[in-house]
Amino acid sequence: MSTPAPAFAYAFAREQGVVLLGVGDRARVGLREDADPAALLEARRSLGLELDVEMLPRAAFDRRLSELYADAAMAGGAGELELPGDLDALAGEIPATADLLDARDDAPVIRLINGLIAEAARIGASDVHIEPFESALVVRMRVDGVMREALRLPGRIAPLLVSRVKVMARLDIAEKRLPQDGRIGVAMGHKALDVRVSTLPARGGERVVMRILDKDQNALSLDGLGMQPAVREALGRALRMPNGIVLVTGPTGAGKTTTLYAALASLNDGRRNILTVEDPVEYAIDGVGQTQVNARVGMSFAAGLRAILRQDPDVVMVGEVRDPETAQIAVQASLTGHLVLSTVHTNDAPGAVTRLRDMGIEPFLLASSLRLVLAQRLLRRLCAACRQPAPVDAAAAALLGGAAAGATLYHATGCTRCSHTGYAGRLGIHEALEVDERMRQLIGAGADEDALAAAAFGGGGRLGDAARAAVLRGETTLEEAMRVTRQDLQDHGGV
């Protein structure tokens, strides 16, 4: 029995709780568990076939509804592009939160933009890039941290698509010389999405990046991040401290913000006053006071942090320590009884100590305030449906050291389930530098990164060790581990 394009109108499927799952001699339909069975009469009349009915829990029904109609939106969006006359008139027709799957206006460009966002959400893309060049307009999506081309269109379409996105994000469509930032609130069935929009003038026209944020992920917990037990326990101990600084470090896209939100969720028990200053506020958390950085009006991280410290907080989260002033205020806040959570861009955990010292923090203050530095990366996870065993060659044996003996490694092949990439989803690897008494003495004495690393990770536990372990467990490939943590594997491996 094949799975067809949706046969029912989206509004009917959503309101009546009926979706078409497959068609053969009979039609297989899914009925939401709380739906009125009378809707099946209309479904049977519309299809002209006998029905096989499958009862679906609400969550399963919503997921199936989104998948079916997102596919339809993408398939119908890019086929018949044409230039309509007036885009300005569309501004008043876009509600604050539109349902992408219930687009009654079938203008081709609207369907294309909606289809791109819906497809990105369906395949788990974090960003959609609209990139105009002289010869073509290229649409690429970042999936599991890697860019892939999704669409290539004639270059003349670029101004139209960019203007449409700017209308949806409430940006100035007449301003093409300056960067702009905005947001689009949308829904796919019962799934709420927040789309962050950034435009940038470039040689071929305005480039647009849309970051897709799934609001359902704000229920993420620390236990759901896949940390190894030792790292999870170290982070838990630091979060139970009444004061001090907990830092998460790594490059852009390493999942630092996700870890901080999960930490906030674990602390959000109603007995603490939790305040944040972020750029931007990515997920709304009930019970947490969240403040947005706004440089245009002088609301910097330092200004926001200084202000929220007058709001009697117990826990403070600063999106990023990026300047000496913010670092100084964060340290003083931790020394006056606050638990401060933040991020910093360094390659590993010991590097965060050096970075804060370079920002002017005295070593003795850093030793007194710092509780934990957590460094992390994200590796693409092998698709379990198509991974294949691979022989351990000389290069792999050198990188894996003695652990390669008797190990079974896997390589990526690709199938329909993983869009022929060989990977599906990502997993985190971490290293935790916990500040105990010995580490406190080293930091206070101004020890360099090598001395800190030797004291903290003499028995293992570095990012390279975590990447190696993930390879040996068959969760990822050696090539992926090398791509993300090449330096760590070479510095701390068998080569």
C-alpha positions as CSV (number, residue, x, y, z in Angstrom):
1,M,0.0,0.0,0.0
2,S,1.6,3.3,-1.1
3,T,1.6,6.6,0.8
4,P,0.0,9.3,-1.4
5,A,0.1,13.1,-1.2
6,P,-2.5,14.3,1.3
7,A,-6.0,13.8,-0.1
8,F,-7.9,15.8,2.4
9,A,-7.7,19.6,2.8
10,Y,-5.4,20.5,5.6
11,A,-8.1,22.4,7.6
12,F,-10.4,19.3,7.4
13,A,-7.6,16.9,8.5
14,R,-6.6,19.0,11.4
15,E,-10.1,19.9,12.7
16,Q,-11.7,16.5,12.1
17,G,-8.6,14.5,13.2
18,V,-8.3,12.3,10.0
19,V,-5.3,11.8,7.8
20,L,-4.8,9.5,4.8
21,L,-1.9,7.1,5.4
22,G,-2.0,4.9,2.3
23,V,-4.1,3.8,-0.7
24,G,-4.5,0.5,-2.4
25,D,-7.7,-1.6,-2.9
26,R,-8.8,0.1,0.4
27,A,-7.7,3.3,1.9
28,R,-5.8,3.3,5.2
29,V,-6.6,6.4,7.3
30,G,-5.4,7.5,10.7
31,L,-8.0,8.8,13.2
32,R,-6.9,10.9,16.2
33,E,-7.9,9.2,19.4
34,D,-10.2,12.1,20.6
35,A,-11.8,12.7,17.1
36,D,-15.4,12.2,16.2
37,P,-15.7,8.9,14.2
38,A,-18.4,10.6,12.1
39,A,-15.6,12.3,10.2
40,L,-14.9,8.9,8.7
41,L,-18.1,9.1,6.7
42,E,-16.9,12.2,4.9
43,A,-13.5,10.7,4.4
44,R,-15.1,7.6,2.8
45,R,-17.3,9.7,0.6
46,S,-14.3,11.8,-0.5
47,L,-12.1,8.9,-1.3
48,G,-14.7,6.5,-2.8
49,L,-13.0,3.6,-1.1
50,E,-13.6,1.3,1.9
51,L,-11.5,2.4,4.9
52,D,-9.1,0.6,7.2
53,V,-8.9,2.8,10.3
54,E,-5.8,3.1,12.6
55,M,-6.3,4.9,15.9
56,L,-3.5,7.4,16.6
57,P,-2.6,9.0,19.9
58,R,-2.7,12.8,19.7
59,A,1.1,13.2,19.6
60,A,1.5,10.6,16.8
61,F,-1.3,12.2,14.8
62,D,0.2,15.7,15.1
63,R,3.5,14.3,13.9
64,R,2.0,12.5,11.0
65,L,-0.1,15.6,10.1
66,S,3.0,17.8,10.0
67,E,5.0,15.3,8.0
68,L,2.4,14.8,5.3
69,Y,1.4,18.4,4.8
70,A,4.9,19.7,5.0
71,D,5.9,17.4,2.2
72,A,2.9,18.7,0.1
73,A,3.8,22.3,0.8
74,M,7.4,21.8,-0.4
75,A,6.4,19.8,-3.5
76,G,3.9,22.5,-4.6
77,G,6.0,25.5,-3.7
78,A,8.9,25.7,-6.2
79,G,7.2,24.6,-9.4
80,E,5.5,27.7,-10.8
81,L,7.4,30.8,-9.7
82,E,6.2,34.1,-11.2
83,L,6.5,37.7,-10.4
84,P,3.4,39.2,-8.8
85,G,2.7,42.9,-9.0
86,D,2.7,44.4,-5.5
87,L,4.4,42.9,-2.4
88,D,3.6,45.8,-0.1
89,A,-0.1,44.8,0.0
90,L,0.9,41.5,1.6
91,A,2.2,43.1,4.8
92,G,-1.2,43.5,6.3
93,E,-2.3,40.0,5.4
94,I,0.4,38.2,7.4
95,P,-0.9,37.4,11.0
96,A,1.5,37.5,13.9
97,T,1.6,33.7,14.0
98,A,0.6,32.0,10.7
99,D,0.0,28.3,10.3
100,L,2.3,27.3,7.4
101,L,0.3,24.3,6.5
102,D,-3.0,26.2,6.2
103,A,-1.9,28.7,3.6
104,R,-5.1,29.7,1.8
105,D,-3.3,32.2,-0.4
106,D,-1.7,30.2,-3.1
107,A,0.6,32.8,-4.5
108,P,3.7,30.9,-5.7
109,V,6.2,32.9,-3.8
110,I,4.3,32.5,-0.6
111,R,4.0,28.8,-1.1
112,L,7.7,28.6,-1.8
113,I,8.8,30.4,1.4
114,N,6.3,28.5,3.5
115,G,7.5,25.2,1.9
116,L,11.1,26.0,2.6
117,I,10.5,26.7,6.3
118,A,8.2,23.6,6.5
119,E,10.8,21.4,4.8
120,A,13.6,22.8,7.1
121,A,11.5,21.9,10.1
122,R,10.7,18.5,8.8
123,I,14.3,17.4,8.1
124,G,15.6,19.1,11.3
125,A,17.6,21.9,9.6
126,S,18.9,24.6,12.0
127,D,19.2,27.3,9.3
128,V,18.0,28.2,5.8
129,H,20.3,30.3,3.7
130,I,19.0,32.3,0.7
131,E,22.1,33.3,-1.2
132,P,21.8,35.4,-4.4
133,F,24.5,35.3,-7.0
134,E,24.7,36.9,-10.4
135,S,23.8,33.6,-12.2
136,A,21.4,32.0,-9.8
137,L,19.7,32.1,-6.4
138,V,20.9,29.2,-4.2
139,V,18.9,28.0,-1.2
140,R,21.0,25.9,1.3
141,M,20.1,24.3,4.6
142,R,22.3,23.4,7.5
143,V,21.4,19.9,8.7
144,D,23.4,18.3,11.6
145,G,25.9,21.1,11.3
146,V,26.7,20.6,7.6
147,M,25.4,22.7,4.7
148,R,23.5,21.1,1.8
149,E,21.9,22.7,-1.3
150,A,18.1,22.4,-1.3
151,L,17.1,24.5,-4.3
152,R,18.6,26.5,-7.2
153,L,16.5,29.1,-8.9
154,P,16.9,31.9,-11.5
155,G,18.7,34.9,-10.1
156,R,15.7,37.2,-11.0
157,I,13.7,35.5,-8.2
158,A,16.1,36.7,-5.5
159,P,14.6,40.2,-4.8
160,L,11.1,38.7,-4.6
161,L,12.0,36.0,-2.1
162,V,14.0,38.4,0.0
163,S,11.2,41.0,0.1
164,R,8.7,38.3,1.0
165,V,10.8,37.1,4.0
166,K,11.3,40.7,5.1
167,V,7.5,41.3,5.0
168,M,6.9,38.2,7.1
169,A,9.6,39.3,9.6
170,R,8.3,42.9,9.8
171,L,11.5,44.3,8.4
172,D,11.8,47.4,6.2
173,I,11.6,46.1,2.6
174,A,12.8,49.5,1.2
175,E,16.1,49.3,3.1
176,K,18.6,47.3,1.2
177,R,21.9,48.9,2.3
178,L,21.9,47.9,6.0
179,P,21.7,44.6,7.8
180,Q,18.4,43.9,9.5
181,D,17.2,41.3,12.1
182,G,13.7,40.1,12.8
183,R,11.5,37.1,13.8
184,I,8.7,35.1,12.3
185,G,6.3,33.2,14.5
186,V,4.8,30.2,12.7
187,A,3.1,26.9,13.4
188,M,3.1,23.5,11.7
189,G,0.0,21.8,12.9
190,H,0.4,21.9,16.7
191,K,4.2,22.4,16.5
192,A,5.3,26.0,17.3
193,L,8.3,27.4,15.5
194,D,10.2,30.6,16.0
195,V,12.2,31.7,12.9
196,R,15.0,34.2,13.4
197,V,15.7,36.2,10.3
198,S,19.0,38.0,9.4
199,T,19.6,40.0,6.2
200,L,23.0,41.1,4.9
201,P,23.7,43.3,1.9
202,A,26.1,41.5,-0.5
203,R,27.5,41.8,-4.0
204,G,24.8,39.7,-5.6
205,G,21.9,41.1,-3.5
206,E,20.7,40.7,0.0
207,R,21.5,37.4,1.7
208,V,19.0,36.0,4.2
209,V,19.6,33.5,6.9
210,M,16.5,32.0,8.7
211,R,17.3,30.1,11.9
212,I,14.6,27.6,12.8
213,L,14.0,27.3,16.5
214,D,11.6,24.6,17.7
215,K,9.8,26.0,20.8
216,D,9.0,22.4,21.9
217,Q,12.7,21.9,22.8
218,N,12.4,24.2,25.8
219,A,11.5,21.1,27.8
220,L,15.0,19.7,27.2
221,S,16.6,18.3,30.3
222,L,20.2,17.7,31.2
223,D,19.5,13.9,31.2
224,G,18.4,14.2,27.6
225,L,21.8,15.7,26.4
226,G,23.6,12.4,26.3
227,M,26.4,13.3,28.6
228,Q,28.7,10.6,29.9
229,P,28.0,9.9,33.6
230,A,31.2,11.5,35.0
231,V,30.5,14.7,33.1
232,R,26.8,14.8,34.1
233,E,27.7,14.3,37.7
234,A,30.3,17.1,37.6
235,L,27.8,19.5,36.1
236,G,25.2,18.5,38.6
237,R,27.6,19.2,41.5
238,A,28.4,22.7,40.1
239,L,24.7,23.5,39.6
240,R,24.0,22.6,43.2
241,M,26.6,25.2,44.4
242,P,24.9,28.3,46.0
243,N,27.3,30.6,44.1
244,G,30.1,30.6,41.6
245,I,30.6,30.6,37.8
246,V,29.7,27.7,35.5
247,L,31.0,28.2,31.9
248,V,30.1,26.3,28.8
249,T,32.7,26.7,26.0
250,G,33.1,25.7,22.4
251,P,32.8,27.2,18.9
252,T,29.6,28.5,17.3
253,G,27.1,25.7,16.7
254,A,28.5,23.4,19.4
255,G,25.2,23.4,21.4
256,K,26.3,25.7,24.2
257,T,23.0,27.5,24.5
258,T,21.1,24.2,24.6
259,T,23.2,23.1,27.5
260,L,22.6,26.3,29.4
261,Y,18.8,26.1,28.8
262,A,18.8,22.6,30.1
263,A,20.7,23.7,33.2
264,L,18.3,26.5,33.8
265,A,15.4,24.1,33.5
266,S,16.9,21.9,36.1
267,L,17.3,24.9,38.5
268,N,13.8,26.3,37.7
269,D,12.0,24.7,40.7
270,G,10.0,27.8,41.8
271,R,12.3,28.4,44.8
272,R,14.8,30.5,43.0
273,N,14.7,33.9,41.2
274,I,16.3,33.1,37.8
275,L,17.2,36.0,35.5
276,T,18.9,36.0,32.1
277,V,20.4,38.5,29.6
278,E,20.7,37.0,26.2
279,D,21.4,37.9,22.5
280,P,18.9,36.9,21.4
281,V,16.3,35.2,23.7
282,E,16.1,31.9,21.8
283,Y,13.5,30.0,23.9
284,A,11.0,31.3,26.3
285,I,11.0,29.5,29.7
286,D,8.1,29.9,32.1
287,G,9.3,31.0,35.5
288,V,12.5,32.6,34.2
289,G,12.9,36.3,33.6
290,Q,14.6,36.8,30.2
291,T,16.1,40.0,28.9
292,Q,17.1,40.8,25.3
293,V,20.4,42.6,24.5
294,N,19.8,45.7,22.4
295,A,23.0,47.5,21.4
296,R,21.0,50.3,19.6
297,V,19.7,51.6,22.9
298,G,22.8,50.8,25.0
299,M,21.5,47.5,26.4
300,S,24.7,45.5,26.3
301,F,25.5,42.3,28.2
302,A,27.3,44.4,30.8
303,A,24.4,46.8,31.2
304,G,21.9,44.1,31.4
305,L,23.9,42.1,33.9
306,R,24.4,45.1,36.1
307,A,20.6,45.8,36.0
308,I,19.4,42.3,36.8
309,L,21.8,42.1,39.8
310,R,19.5,44.7,41.3
311,Q,16.5,42.4,40.9
312,D,17.5,40.1,43.8
313,P,18.4,37.0,41.6
314,D,19.6,33.7,42.9
315,V,20.7,32.4,39.5
316,V,22.0,34.6,36.6
317,M,22.5,33.4,33.0
318,V,24.6,35.7,30.7
319,G,24.4,34.6,27.0
320,E,28.2,35.2,26.5
321,V,31.2,36.7,28.3
322,R,32.6,38.7,25.4
323,D,34.3,41.7,27.0
324,P,36.2,42.6,30.2
325,E,33.4,44.6,31.7
326,T,31.0,41.7,31.5
327,A,33.6,39.3,32.9
328,Q,34.3,41.6,35.9
329,I,30.6,42.0,36.7
330,A,30.1,38.2,36.4
331,V,32.9,37.5,38.8
332,Q,31.8,40.0,41.3
333,A,28.2,38.6,41.1
334,S,29.5,35.1,41.8
335,L,31.5,36.3,44.8
336,T,28.5,38.1,46.3
337,G,26.3,35.0,46.4
338,H,25.0,34.4,42.9
339,L,25.3,31.3,40.7
340,V,26.3,32.7,37.3
341,L,26.0,30.6,34.1
342,S,27.5,31.8,30.8
343,T,29.4,30.8,27.6
344,V,32.8,31.8,26.2
345,H,34.4,31.0,22.9
346,T,37.5,28.8,23.4
347,N,38.6,25.5,22.0
348,D,38.7,23.6,25.2
349,A,38.1,23.9,28.9
350,P,41.5,25.0,30.1
351,G,41.4,27.7,27.4
352,A,38.5,29.4,29.2
353,V,40.7,30.1,32.2
354,T,43.3,31.8,30.0
355,R,40.6,33.8,28.2
356,L,39.2,35.2,31.5
357,R,42.7,36.1,32.7
358,D,43.3,37.9,29.4
359,M,40.2,39.9,30.0
360,G,41.8,41.2,33.2
361,I,40.3,38.9,35.8
362,E,42.8,38.5,38.6
363,P,43.9,34.8,39.1
364,F,43.0,34.8,42.8
365,L,39.5,36.1,42.0
366,L,39.1,33.5,39.2
367,A,40.2,30.7,41.5
368,S,37.6,31.8,44.1
369,S,34.7,32.1,41.7
370,L,35.0,29.4,39.0
371,R,33.2,26.1,39.7
372,L,33.2,24.3,36.4
373,V,34.2,24.7,32.7
374,L,32.4,22.4,30.3
375,A,33.7,22.2,26.8
376,Q,31.6,20.5,24.1
377,R,31.3,19.6,20.4
378,L,28.5,18.0,18.3
379,L,29.2,15.0,16.1
380,R,26.9,13.7,13.5
381,R,25.3,10.4,14.6
382,L,25.5,7.4,12.2
383,C,22.2,6.4,10.7
384,A,21.4,3.1,12.4
385,A,19.5,1.8,9.4
386,C,22.4,1.9,6.9
387,R,25.7,2.0,8.8
388,Q,28.2,-0.7,7.6
389,P,31.2,-2.3,9.3
390,A,34.5,-1.0,8.1
391,P,38.0,-2.5,8.5
392,V,40.4,-0.9,10.9
393,D,43.2,0.3,8.7
394,A,46.7,1.6,9.8
395,A,45.6,5.2,10.0
396,A,42.5,4.4,12.2
397,A,44.6,2.2,14.4
398,A,47.1,5.0,14.9
399,L,44.4,7.5,15.9
400,L,42.6,5.0,18.2
401,G,45.7,3.6,19.8
402,G,45.4,0.3,21.6
403,A,41.6,0.6,21.7
404,A,41.5,-0.3,18.0
405,A,42.4,-3.9,18.7
406,G,39.4,-6.1,18.1
407,A,37.1,-3.0,17.7
408,T,34.4,-2.8,15.0
409,L,34.2,0.5,13.3
410,Y,31.4,1.7,11.0
411,H,31.2,3.9,8.0
412,A,28.3,5.9,6.5
413,T,26.6,4.6,3.4
414,G,23.2,6.5,3.1
415,C,19.6,5.5,2.7
416,T,16.2,7.2,2.3
417,R,15.8,7.5,6.1
418,C,18.9,9.7,6.4
419,S,18.4,11.5,3.0
420,H,21.4,9.5,1.7
421,T,23.9,11.3,4.0
422,G,24.7,8.3,6.2
423,Y,24.0,10.4,9.3
424,A,20.8,11.1,11.3
425,G,20.9,13.5,14.2
426,R,23.9,14.5,16.4
427,L,25.4,13.6,19.7
428,G,27.4,15.7,22.1
429,I,30.9,15.0,23.4
430,H,32.2,16.9,26.4
431,E,35.1,17.5,28.7
432,A,34.6,18.9,32.2
433,L,37.2,20.9,34.1
434,E,36.0,20.8,37.7
435,V,37.6,23.3,40.0
436,D,38.6,21.4,43.2
437,E,41.2,22.5,45.7
438,R,44.2,21.5,43.6
439,M,42.8,23.2,40.5
440,R,42.1,26.3,42.6
441,Q,45.7,26.5,43.7
442,L,46.9,26.2,40.1
443,I,44.6,28.9,38.8
444,G,45.5,31.2,41.6
445,A,49.2,30.7,40.9
446,G,48.6,31.6,37.2
447,A,49.4,28.1,35.8
448,D,49.3,27.8,32.0
449,E,46.8,25.7,30.0
450,D,49.1,22.7,29.8
451,A,49.5,22.5,33.5
452,L,45.7,22.9,34.0
453,A,45.0,20.2,31.5
454,A,47.5,17.8,33.0
455,A,46.0,18.2,36.4
456,A,42.4,18.0,35.2
457,F,42.7,15.3,32.6
458,G,45.7,13.2,33.6
459,G,43.5,10.1,33.5
460,G,41.6,11.0,30.4
461,G,38.3,12.7,29.8
462,R,39.4,15.1,27.1
463,L,37.2,15.9,24.0
464,G,39.5,13.7,21.9
465,D,38.9,10.8,24.3
466,A,35.1,11.3,24.2
467,A,35.2,11.4,20.3
468,R,37.3,8.2,20.3
469,A,34.8,6.5,22.6
470,A,31.9,7.5,20.4
471,V,33.7,6.0,17.4
472,L,34.3,2.7,19.2
473,R,30.7,2.5,20.3
474,G,29.6,2.7,16.7
475,E,27.8,6.0,17.2
476,T,29.8,8.0,14.6
477,T,32.6,7.5,12.1
478,L,36.3,8.2,12.6
479,E,36.0,10.7,9.7
480,E,33.3,12.7,11.5
481,A,35.3,12.7,14.7
482,M,38.4,13.9,12.8
483,R,36.3,16.7,11.2
484,V,35.1,18.1,14.4
485,T,38.0,17.3,16.9
486,R,41.0,16.9,14.6
487,Q,43.5,18.7,16.9
488,D,42.2,16.9,20.0
489,L,42.6,13.4,18.4
490,Q,46.1,14.2,17.2
491,D,47.3,15.8,20.4
492,H,45.9,13.2,22.7
493,G,45.7,10.1,20.5
494,G,48.2,7.5,19.5
495,V,49.9,9.6,16.8
